[in-house]
Amino acid sequence: MKRSLLFLPGNNPNLLINGDVLGADAVIFDLEDAVAPDEKDAARILVRNALGALDFSSVEVIIRINSIASDGYWKLDLDEVVPLKPACILVTKVRDAEYARTVSAYIGDVEARSGIAAGTVKMIALIETALGLENAFSIAAADPRISGIFLGAEDLTADLQSARTKSGEEIAYARGRMVAAARAAGIDVYDTPFTDVNDDEGIVVDAQLAKTFGFSGKAAISPRHVAAINRAFSPTHKEIDYAHSVLKAIEEAKAQGKGAVSLFGKMIDAPIVLRARQTLALAAAVNPGRGGKR
């Protein structure tokens, strides 16, 4: 489960070595936008060495590679990091299903050369262009290796020639389209970062909005935002208690042979039961020790 995904520049050793103590469920070691062209080789080697030497067992490691249009950087990235078995590769600028399958096939080649079981390293497709957004479902369903899709709003709004605002009205359609595509494909979906690192109230609002849309989690570019994201994507005690009440009411109704169930003056139907089960499953994932218990 990934509520929070924290970007860390691949060329910053101080951040890399502390990646497992910053509170995020996943860290994204970035070999693309955060790294200047003349530092690509050094960043790639640094990330490879970090994966090989440091213990990241408490956090999921994702590597953002360079795009297919990057003069071969993306293959060099995969050659270095896939043998270390990161959880996921974040594939940038994914525009269609064929793009995703091309990267997946090369990951498979590296897995085979490295003696790694096929499909070990998963992919998250970063959708950040108008074409990619229009192809969101076909991308999400393109390959078994794809475990999630990810909205990149900064590049997307530039491609759309729209303003990028804190309130995010300009990406409302994109958010909805991404969530629908991911859920239809049966995979996870991650929201774009809130980029004002000094706005502590704004990140709370934006994270809650992303949760309301149905995103699985949200990315961050600053450790300062991680706690707010984790709170937004974790069930509250009130939500957990209500979920238990729903399931208890259903069980009691079955025992009494009742077809209709009412709780707190509201009829309990199948979607409400499904949400209750989802809430408890998420609570168990967030806090395995309690397992969604009261």
Secondary structure by P-SEA (a helix, b strand, c coil): cccbbbbbbcccaaaaaacccccccbbbbcccccccccaaaaaaaaaaaaaaccccccbbbbbbcccccccaaaaaaaacccccccccccccccccaaaaaaaaaaaaaaaaaaccccccbbbbbbbccaaaaaaaaaaaaccccccbbbbbaaaaaaaaccccccccccaaaaaaaaaaaaaaacbbbbbbcccccccaaaaaaaaaaaaaacccbbbbccccaaaaaaaaacccaaaaaaaaaaaaaaaaaaaacccccccccccccaaaaaaaaaaaaaaaaacccccccc
